[in-house]
Amino acid sequence: MKTQLPLCLGHQSAYGDTDFFVAPCNQEAVTWLDCWPDWPSQTTVLYGPARCGKTHLAHVWQSRSGARVIPPKHLTTDALPEILEGVTACVIDNVDEEVDELALLHLHNMLGERSGHLLLTSSAPPTRWRFQLKDLRSRMNAASSVAVGFPDDALISRILIKLFADRQLHIGTDVIGFLVTRIERSFESAHKIVNLLDEAALAGHRRITVPLARDVVNKLGKREEE
């Protein structure tokens, strides 16, 4: 029986926690990654809007598979022998931003020769990528694609409760309800607001209440508008 993929929700380690909340926005992706190494295709693309959790899932799969994480700017044909030394799986995050197409094509082919796997994350499905190399477009369009969406209110609530609990902070449901309706629906925003509230409470020797949460949210909003 396969174990469920863990996803980081701790504040100390970026991807090291073993807690993961499955929700409609990520259920399909989790199910697909849980099927590794029995994927029907060599390459999988996780796509969805920025800050929806794709990077978290990619790093969790990397921990399980032993894959090498390759920043797009580090992918070159000259670097491929070193990149592939001792590995049969690779991860490239945000592959649609800027990547050496020829190097990506060679990477795909070389992993195929090793019966390996490639996991890519992107803001859009491969059919919308603007690659110039015909062979690369063909291979990417043949990849398995799985969408990841933004967390819904229920998932954001659970994430906030978990993040506060990790800091030994037990917050009232009124504070959680207030935050859910006022922060962006993303893992990054949840981490940011919990960190800011913890700092504000310590600095002001205050409990985390709705008034404090309102102050922090308002200050954050003004800062982001500047």
C-alpha positions in Angstrom: 0.0 0.0 0.0 1.4 3.4 -0.9 1.7 6.1 1.7 0.3 9.5 1.3 2.7 12.2 0.2 3.7 14.6 3.0 3.7 18.3 2.4 5.5 20.9 4.5 3.4 23.1 6.7 6.0 23.8 9.4 7.6 27.2 9.9 11.2 26.0 10.4 11.8 23.8 7.4 10.7 24.7 3.9 9.6 21.2 2.9 10.4 19.0 5.8 7.2 18.5 7.7 5.2 15.3 7.4 1.8 16.9 7.5 -0.3 17.3 4.4 -3.9 18.4 3.9 -5.6 16.8 0.9 -8.2 19.0 -0.6 -10.1 19.3 -3.9 -7.5 21.7 -5.2 -4.7 19.2 -4.9 -6.4 15.8 -4.8 -5.7 14.8 -8.4 -2.0 15.9 -8.1 -1.5 13.9 -4.9 -3.1 10.8 -6.3 -1.0 11.1 -9.4 2.3 11.5 -7.5 1.4 8.7 -5.2 1.3 6.4 -8.3 5.0 7.0 -8.9 7.1 5.0 -10.0 4.2 3.4 -11.9 3.5 6.4 -14.2 2.3 5.6 -17.7 4.5 8.3 -19.1 8.1 9.5 -18.5 7.3 13.1 -17.8 4.6 14.7 -15.6 3.7 18.4 -15.5 2.1 20.0 -12.5 0.6 23.2 -13.5 -1.5 25.9 -11.9 -1.5 29.6 -10.7 1.5 31.0 -8.8 1.7 30.1 -5.1 -0.9 27.3 -5.3 1.5 24.7 -3.8 3.1 23.2 -6.9 6.6 23.7 -5.6 5.7 22.1 -2.3 4.5 19.0 -4.1 7.5 18.9 -6.4 9.9 18.9 -3.5 8.0 16.3 -1.6 8.2 14.0 -4.7 11.9 14.8 -5.0 12.4 13.6 -1.4 10.6 10.3 -2.2 12.2 9.7 -5.6 15.7 10.9 -5.0 15.3 13.3 -8.0 17.7 16.1 -8.6 16.2 19.5 -8.5 17.4 21.7 -11.4 16.9 25.5 -11.4 15.9 26.4 -15.0 18.9 28.7 -15.4 21.3 25.9 -14.5 20.0 23.6 -17.2 22.6 23.6 -20.0 23.8 20.9 -22.4 27.3 21.2 -21.0 26.0 20.6 -17.4 23.9 17.5 -18.3 26.6 14.9 -17.5 27.1 16.3 -14.0 23.3 16.8 -13.5 22.5 13.2 -14.4 25.4 11.6 -12.5 23.9 8.9 -10.3 20.2 9.9 -10.7 17.3 8.6 -12.8 14.8 11.4 -11.9 14.8 15.2 -12.1 12.6 18.1 -11.1 12.5 21.5 -12.8 10.4 24.1 -11.1 8.8 26.9 -13.2 10.0 25.4 -16.4 7.9 27.8 -18.5 9.7 30.9 -17.3 13.0 30.6 -19.2 14.8 27.3 -20.0 17.3 26.1 -22.5 15.1 24.2 -24.9 17.9 22.0 -26.4 19.1 21.1 -23.0 15.6 20.2 -21.8 15.1 18.0 -24.9 18.4 16.2 -24.2 17.5 15.8 -20.6 14.2 14.3 -21.5 15.8 11.9 -23.9 18.6 10.9 -21.6 16.2 10.1 -18.7 14.1 8.1 -21.2 17.2 6.0 -22.0 17.5 5.3 -18.2 13.8 4.5 -17.8 13.8 7.6 -15.5 11.2 10.3 -14.8 11.0 14.0 -15.1 8.7 16.3 -13.1 8.1 19.8 -14.3 6.0 22.6 -12.7 4.5 25.4 -14.7 1.8 28.1 -14.6 0.2 26.7 -17.7 -0.3 23.3 -19.4 2.3 22.2 -22.0 -0.1 23.0 -24.8 0.3 26.7 -24.0 4.1 26.7 -23.8 5.9 28.6 -26.5 8.8 26.3 -27.2 10.4 26.7 -30.6 11.9 23.2 -31.0 9.4 21.0 -32.7 10.7 17.8 -31.1 10.5 19.3 -27.6 6.9 20.6 -28.2 6.0 17.1 -29.3 7.5 15.4 -26.2 6.0 17.9 -23.8 2.5 17.7 -25.3 2.8 13.9 -24.8 3.6 14.4 -21.1 1.0 13.7 -18.4 -0.4 16.9 -17.1 -2.1 17.5 -13.7 -3.7 20.7 -12.5 -3.2 22.2 -9.0 -5.6 24.9 -7.9 -5.7 27.5 -5.1 -6.7 26.3 -1.7 -10.3 26.8 -0.7 -11.5 28.5 2.5 -11.7 25.1 4.4 -8.1 24.2 3.5 -6.7 27.7 4.3 -8.4 27.4 7.7 -6.8 24.1 8.4 -3.4 25.3 7.3 -3.7 28.4 9.5 -4.6 26.3 12.5 -1.7 24.0 11.9 0.8 26.8 11.4 -0.3 28.5 14.7 -0.2 25.1 16.5 3.4 24.6 15.3 4.3 27.7 17.2 2.4 26.6 20.3 -0.2 29.2 19.6 -3.8 28.3 20.1 -6.0 30.8 18.2 -9.7 31.4 18.5 -12.0 30.4 15.6 -12.9 34.1 15.3 -9.4 35.0 14.4 -9.2 32.1 11.9 -12.5 33.1 10.3 -11.3 36.8 10.1 -8.0 35.8 8.4 -9.6 33.4 5.9 -11.7 36.1 4.4 -8.9 38.7 4.2 -5.7 36.9 3.0 -4.9 35.6 -0.4 -5.7 31.9 -0.9 -2.2 30.6 -1.1 0.2 28.6 1.1 2.6 31.5 1.0 0.1 34.0 2.3 -0.8 31.7 5.1 2.8 31.3 6.2 3.4 35.1 5.9 0.4 36.2 8.0 1.1 33.6 10.7 4.7 34.8 10.9 3.7 38.5 11.0 1.1 37.9 13.7 3.5 35.9 15.9 6.1 38.7 15.6 3.5 41.4 16.3 2.2 39.6 19.4 5.7 39.1 20.8 6.7 42.7 20.1 3.6 44.1 21.7 3.2 41.5 24.4 -0.4 40.9 23.1 -2.6 38.0 22.5 -3.5 37.2 18.9 -7.0 38.5 18.7 -9.2 39.9 15.9 -8.1 43.5 16.6 -4.4 42.5 16.3 -5.1 40.5 13.2 -6.9 43.5 11.7 -3.9 45.7 12.4 -1.5 43.3 10.9 -3.6 42.7 7.8 -4.1 46.4 7.2 -0.4 47.2 7.6 0.4 44.3 5.2 -2.0 45.6 2.7 -0.6 49.1 2.8 3.0 47.7 2.5 2.1 45.7 -0.6 0.4 48.8 -2.2 3.6 50.9 -1.9 
